[in-house]
Amino acid sequence: MPNRKKDSVLMVATIHDVALEAGVGIGTVSRVVNNRPRVKPGTRERVLAAIDKLHYRPCLLYTSPSPRDRQKS
């Protein structure tokens, strides 16, 4: 279900939808999306398949650079 319709409004897939589809938690989805370690290869493949199936795209509006990515003044 890549896009759900609710009251004639097109809804996009969320990280929760991906987690449910892949059978994992949202933390695992987050680690896969951010290319972090500690995800088994089989789990990573399941999450990536769910991301493709649902056409999930992280919303950049809700992300912010982590302290390690910020430049020190």
N, CA, C and O atoms as a MOPAC input file, in Angstrom:
PM7 MOZYME 1SCF
protein

 N      0.82500 1    -1.18600 1     0.00000 1
 C      0.00000 1     0.00000 1     0.00000 1
 C      0.86400 1     1.24300 1     0.00000 1
 O      1.02700 1     1.88000 1     1.04100 1
 N      1.41200 1     1.59400 1    -1.12300 1
 C      2.30300 1     2.73600 1    -1.18300 1
 C      1.63100 1     4.03800 1    -0.78900 1
 O      2.22000 1     4.84000 1    -0.06400 1
 N      0.45100 1     4.25500 1    -1.23600 1
 C     -0.25900 1     5.48400 1    -0.90600 1
 C     -1.65400 1     5.11400 1    -0.43100 1
 O     -2.36200 1     4.36100 1    -1.10000 1
 N     -2.05100 1     5.64000 1     0.72100 1
 C     -3.37800 1     5.36200 1     1.24400 1
 C     -4.23100 1     6.59300 1     1.02900 1
 O     -3.74400 1     7.72200 1     1.09500 1
 N     -5.49900 1     6.36900 1     0.77500 1
 C     -6.43600 1     7.48200 1     0.63500 1
 C     -7.28500 1     7.56100 1     1.89100 1
 O     -7.84600 1     6.55800 1     2.33100 1
 N     -7.37700 1     8.71100 1     2.44800 1
 C     -8.23500 1     8.92700 1     3.59800 1
 C     -8.94200 1    10.24800 1     3.38300 1
 O     -8.31200 1    11.30400 1     3.32600 1
 N    -10.25600 1    10.18000 1     3.26500 1
 C    -11.05600 1    11.38200 1     3.03700 1
 C    -10.54000 1    12.16900 1     1.83600 1
 O    -10.41300 1    13.39200 1     1.90000 1
 N    -10.24900 1    11.47700 1     0.75400 1
 C     -9.79800 1    12.07300 1    -0.50600 1
 C     -8.45800 1    12.78700 1    -0.40000 1
 O     -8.13800 1    13.63600 1    -1.23200 1
 N     -7.67900 1    12.44800 1     0.61200 1
 C     -6.33600 1    13.01800 1     0.75300 1
 C     -5.33500 1    11.89200 1     0.54100 1
 O     -5.43900 1    10.84200 1     1.17500 1
 N     -4.37900 1    12.09800 1    -0.33600 1
 C     -3.37000 1    11.09400 1    -0.61300 1
 C     -2.34900 1    11.08000 1     0.52100 1
 O     -1.77400 1    12.11600 1     0.85700 1
 N     -2.12400 1     9.90500 1     1.10900 1
 C     -1.18700 1     9.79300 1     2.22100 1
 C      0.03800 1     8.99900 1     1.76900 1
 O     -0.08900 1     8.03100 1     1.01900 1
 N      1.18600 1     9.39600 1     2.21000 1
 C      2.41500 1     8.70600 1     1.85600 1
 C      2.80500 1     7.75400 1     2.98200 1
 O      2.34200 1     7.89100 1     4.11500 1
 N      3.65100 1     6.79800 1     2.65900 1
 C      4.10400 1     5.81600 1     3.63200 1
 C      4.98000 1     6.48300 1     4.68500 1
 O      5.73200 1     7.41200 1     4.39100 1
 N      4.86900 1     5.99500 1     5.91000 1
 C      5.67100 1     6.51400 1     7.01300 1
 C      6.67900 1     5.45700 1     7.44500 1
 O      6.63400 1     4.31700 1     6.98400 1
 N      7.57600 1     5.84100 1     8.32200 1
 C      8.55500 1     4.89900 1     8.85600 1
 C      7.85200 1     3.76400 1     9.59700 1
 O      8.34300 1     2.63600 1     9.62900 1
 N      6.70000 1     4.07200 1    10.19200 1
 C      5.91300 1     3.04500 1    10.87900 1
 C      5.36500 1     2.02100 1     9.89300 1
 O      5.34300 1     0.82600 1    10.18900 1
 N      4.92300 1     2.47800 1     8.72200 1
 C      4.42100 1     1.57600 1     7.68900 1
 C      5.52700 1     0.63300 1     7.21000 1
 O      5.29700 1    -0.56100 1     7.01900 1
 N      6.71900 1     1.18000 1     7.02000 1
 C      7.85700 1     0.37300 1     6.57200 1
 C      8.19300 1    -0.66900 1     7.63200 1
 O      8.42000 1    -1.83500 1     7.30900 1
 N      8.22600 1    -0.25500 1     8.89000 1
 C      8.54300 1    -1.18000 1     9.98000 1
 C      7.52900 1    -2.31600 1    10.04200 1
 O      7.90000 1    -3.47700 1    10.20900 1
 N      6.25900 1    -1.98200 1     9.90900 1
 C      5.20200 1    -2.98400 1     9.94300 1
 C      5.34000 1    -3.95700 1     8.76600 1
 O      5.22000 1    -5.17000 1     8.94200 1
 N      5.58600 1    -3.43200 1     7.59300 1
 C      5.73500 1    -4.26000 1     6.39200 1
 C      6.93600 1    -5.19600 1     6.50600 1
 O      6.86300 1    -6.35200 1     6.08800 1
 N      8.03500 1    -4.70800 1     7.06700 1
 C      9.26200 1    -5.50400 1     7.17500 1
 C      9.28700 1    -6.38000 1     8.42200 1
 O     10.12100 1    -7.27700 1     8.53800 1
 N      8.37800 1    -6.12200 1     9.35200 1
 C      8.35000 1    -6.90400 1    10.58200 1
 C      9.46100 1    -6.55100 1    11.54300 1
 O      9.98300 1    -7.41600 1    12.24700 1
 N      9.82500 1    -5.27300 1    11.57300 1
 C     10.89400 1    -4.79200 1    12.45500 1
 C     10.41200 1    -3.54300 1    13.18700 1
 O      9.30100 1    -3.07000 1    12.94700 1
 N     11.23400 1    -3.01800 1    14.06500 1
 C     10.90500 1    -1.78900 1    14.77000 1
 C     11.33000 1    -0.56800 1    13.97400 1
 O     12.10100 1    -0.66600 1    13.02000 1
 N     10.81000 1     0.59500 1    14.38500 1
 C     11.14800 1     1.82100 1    13.65800 1
 C     12.61700 1     2.18200 1    13.82600 1
 O     13.19600 1     2.83200 1    12.95500 1
 N     13.22800 1     1.77100 1    14.93100 1
 C     14.66100 1     2.01900 1    15.12000 1
 C     15.49400 1     1.29600 1    14.08200 1
 O     16.48800 1     1.82800 1    13.58900 1
 N     15.08400 1     0.08400 1    13.75300 1
 C     15.79200 1    -0.68900 1    12.73300 1
 C     15.64800 1    -0.02600 1    11.37400 1
 O     16.61300 1     0.06300 1    10.61500 1
 N     14.44700 1     0.43800 1    11.06800 1
 C     14.23000 1     1.14500 1     9.79800 1
 C     15.11100 1     2.38800 1     9.75200 1
 O     15.72300 1     2.68300 1     8.72500 1
 N     15.17400 1     3.10600 1    10.84800 1
 C     16.00100 1     4.31000 1    10.92400 1
 C     17.46800 1     3.98200 1    10.67900 1
 O     18.15200 1     4.69900 1     9.94900 1
 N     17.95800 1     2.89300 1    11.29100 1
 C     19.36300 1     2.50700 1    11.08900 1
 C     19.63700 1     2.15200 1     9.62800 1
 O     20.69800 1     2.47900 1     9.09600 1
 N     18.68900 1     1.49100 1     8.98700 1
 C     18.87500 1     1.13800 1     7.56900 1
 C     18.86900 1     2.39700 1     6.70300 1
 O     19.73600 1     2.56800 1     5.84500 1
 N     17.89000 1     3.27700 1     6.93000 1
 C     17.77200 1     4.50600 1     6.13400 1
 C     19.02700 1     5.36700 1     6.28000 1
 O     19.48400 1     5.97700 1     5.31400 1
 N     19.57900 1     5.41000 1     7.49300 1
 C     20.75400 1     6.24300 1     7.75300 1
 C     22.06700 1     5.49500 1     7.57400 1
 O     23.13500 1     5.99800 1     7.92100 1
 N     21.97300 1     4.27800 1     7.02200 1
 C     23.15700 1     3.46500 1     6.72900 1
 C     24.04900 1     3.28100 1     7.95500 1
 O     25.27000 1     3.41700 1     7.87700 1
 N     23.42300 1     2.97300 1     9.07900 1
 C     24.14800 1     2.72800 1    10.32300 1
 C     24.44800 1     1.23400 1    10.46800 1
 O     23.78800 1     0.40200 1     9.84600 1
 N     25.43400 1     0.90200 1    11.28100 1
 C     25.75900 1    -0.51300 1    11.50200 1
 C     24.73200 1    -1.18700 1    12.42700 1
 O     23.71200 1    -0.59300 1    12.77800 1
 N     25.01500 1    -2.41200 1    12.80600 1
 C     24.20000 1    -3.20100 1    13.72800 1
 C     22.85800 1    -3.62600 1    13.14900 1
 O     21.86700 1    -3.72700 1    13.87100 1
 N     22.83000 1    -3.87300 1    11.84900 1
 C     21.63100 1    -4.43500 1    11.21100 1
 C     22.09100 1    -5.64900 1    10.42200 1
 O     22.97200 1    -5.55200 1     9.56800 1
 N     21.48100 1    -6.79900 1    10.71800 1
 C     21.84600 1    -8.02400 1    10.00700 1
 C     21.53000 1    -7.86100 1     8.52400 1
 O     20.55100 1    -7.20700 1     8.16500 1
 N     22.35400 1    -8.45300 1     7.66400 1
 C     22.13300 1    -8.31400 1     6.21900 1
 C     20.72400 1    -8.72900 1     5.76600 1
 O     20.12700 1    -8.05700 1     4.92500 1
 N     20.19800 1    -9.81300 1     6.30800 1
 C     18.86100 1   -10.25400 1     5.92400 1
 C     17.79200 1    -9.25400 1     6.33000 1
 O     16.84000 1    -9.01000 1     5.58900 1
 N     17.95700 1    -8.67800 1     7.51100 1
 C     17.01400 1    -7.66500 1     7.99100 1
 C     17.10300 1    -6.41100 1     7.14100 1
 O     16.08800 1    -5.81100 1     6.78800 1
 N     18.33000 1    -6.02300 1     6.81500 1
 C     18.53000 1    -4.84000 1     5.96500 1
 C     17.82300 1    -5.03200 1     4.61900 1
 O     17.17800 1    -4.11300 1     4.11400 1
 N     17.95000 1    -6.22600 1     4.04500 1
 C     17.30300 1    -6.51200 1     2.75900 1
 C     15.78200 1    -6.43600 1     2.87600 1
 O     15.11800 1    -5.90300 1     1.98600 1
 N     15.22200 1    -6.96800 1     3.97400 1
 C     13.76700 1    -6.90800 1     4.18500 1
 C     13.28500 1    -5.47100 1     4.28900 1
 O     12.25600 1    -5.10700 1     3.71900 1
 N     14.03500 1    -4.66000 1     5.02100 1
 C     13.65400 1    -3.24700 1     5.18000 1
 C     13.75900 1    -2.52300 1     3.84600 1
 O     12.86600 1    -1.75400 1     3.49100 1
 N     14.82200 1    -2.75200 1     3.11200 1
 C     14.98100 1    -2.10200 1     1.81000 1
 C     13.88500 1    -2.53200 1     0.84100 1
 O     13.41100 1    -1.72400 1     0.04200 1
 N     13.48000 1    -3.79900 1     0.90500 1
 C     12.39200 1    -4.27800 1     0.04600 1
 C     11.08600 1    -3.58100 1     0.42100 1
 O     10.31100 1    -3.20300 1    -0.45700 1
 N     10.83900 1    -3.40800 1     1.72200 1
 C      9.62300 1    -2.71200 1     2.17800 1
 C      9.65200 1    -1.24900 1     1.75100 1
 O      8.62700 1    -0.69400 1     1.35500 1
 N     10.81900 1    -0.63000 1     1.83000 1
 C     10.96600 1     0.77000 1     1.40600 1
 C     10.61900 1     0.89500 1    -0.07500 1
 O      9.89800 1     1.81000 1    -0.47100 1
 N     11.13100 1    -0.01800 1    -0.88700 1
 C     10.82800 1     0.00800 1    -2.32400 1
 C      9.34800 1    -0.24800 1    -2.58400 1
 O      8.72300 1     0.44400 1    -3.38700 1
 N      8.79700 1    -1.24000 1    -1.90700 1
 C      7.39500 1    -1.60300 1    -2.12300 1
 C      6.45200 1    -0.45500 1    -1.77300 1
 O      5.48100 1    -0.20300 1    -2.48600 1
 N      6.74400 1     0.24200 1    -0.66600 1
 C      5.86700 1     1.31400 1    -0.19300 1
 C      6.23500 1     2.68300 1    -0.76800 1
 O      5.54000 1     3.67000 1    -0.52700 1
 N      7.32800 1     2.73900 1    -1.52700 1
 C      7.81900 1     4.00600 1    -2.08900 1
 C      8.08200 1     5.02200 1    -0.97300 1
 O      7.75500 1     6.20200 1    -1.09600 1
 N      8.68000 1     4.53500 1     0.11200 1
 C      8.95800 1     5.39400 1     1.26800 1
 C     10.10700 1     6.33900 1     0.96200 1
 O     11.13500 1     5.93700 1     0.41800 1
 N      9.91700 1     7.58700 1     1.31600 1
 C     10.96900 1     8.60400 1     1.22800 1
 C     10.96000 1     9.38400 1     2.52800 1
 O      9.92500 1     9.93900 1     2.90000 1
 N     12.09000 1     9.44300 1     3.23300 1
 C     12.11500 1    10.20200 1     4.48600 1
 C     11.83000 1    11.68000 1     4.21600 1
 O     12.27200 1    12.23600 1     3.21100 1
 N     11.10000 1    12.28900 1     5.11000 1
 C     10.78400 1    13.71000 1     4.99700 1
 C     11.96200 1    14.51100 1     5.54900 1
 O     12.26100 1    14.42700 1     6.74000 1
 N     12.61600 1    15.26600 1     4.71600 1
 C     13.78300 1    16.03200 1     5.14300 1
 C     13.41300 1    17.15300 1     6.10000 1
 O     14.26600 1    17.65700 1     6.83000 1
 N     12.14900 1    17.54100 1     6.10100 1
 C     11.69700 1    18.58100 1     7.01300 1
 C     11.86500 1    18.15700 1     8.46500 1
 O     12.12200 1    18.98700 1     9.33700 1
 N     11.71800 1    16.84700 1     8.72200 1
 C     11.77700 1    16.34700 1    10.09100 1
 C     13.15900 1    15.88300 1    10.50200 1
 O     13.32400 1    15.34100 1    11.59500 1
 N     14.14000 1    16.08000 1     9.66800 1
 C     15.49300 1    15.66600 1    10.01300 1
 C     16.33800 1    16.89100 1    10.30300 1
 O     16.09300 1    17.98100 1     9.78600 1
 N     17.31800 1    16.68600 1    11.12600 1
 C     18.25100 1    17.76600 1    11.40500 1
 C     19.64200 1    17.15700 1    11.47700 1
 O     19.78900 1    15.97300 1    11.78300 1
 N     20.64300 1    17.94200 1    11.20300 1
 C     21.99300 1    17.40100 1    11.27500 1
 C     22.33700 1    16.99800 1    12.70800 1
 O     21.97400 1    17.68800 1    13.66100 1
 N     23.02900 1    15.89200 1    12.84400 1
 C     23.43700 1    15.46900 1    14.17500 1
 C     24.62100 1    16.33400 1    14.61600 1
 O     25.25900 1    16.98100 1    13.78500 1
 N     24.91300 1    16.34600 1    15.90800 1
 C     26.03200 1    17.16800 1    16.38400 1
 C     27.34300 1    16.84200 1    15.68700 1
 O     28.16600 1    17.73100 1    15.47000 1
 N     27.55100 1    15.57000 1    15.33300 1
 C     28.81900 1    15.21600 1    14.66200 1
 C     28.87300 1    15.75200 1    13.24000 1
 O     29.95600 1    15.89600 1    12.67400 1
 N     27.70000 1    16.05200 1    12.64900 1
 C     27.66500 1    16.58300 1    11.28000 1
 C     27.74300 1    18.10000 1    11.24300 1
 O     28.03800 1    18.68900 1    10.20300 1
 N     27.47800 1    18.72600 1    12.37900 1
 C     27.50700 1    20.19200 1    12.41700 1
 C     28.95000 1    20.67600 1    12.47300 1
 O     29.81500 1    20.05100 1    13.08600 1
 N     29.17800 1    21.78100 1    11.83000 1
 C     30.52100 1    22.34900 1    11.81600 1
 C     30.73500 1    23.17400 1    13.07600 1
 O     29.86800 1    23.95800 1    13.46300 1
 N     31.87700 1    23.00300 1    13.71100 1
 C     32.16900 1    23.76300 1    14.93200 1
 C     32.57200 1    25.18800 1    14.56400 1
 O     33.29500 1    25.42400 1    13.59600 1
 N     32.08300 1    26.12100 1    15.36400 1
 C     32.38900 1    27.53000 1    15.10100 1
 C     33.64300 1    27.93700 1    15.81500 1
 O     34.06400 1    29.09000 1    15.71600 1

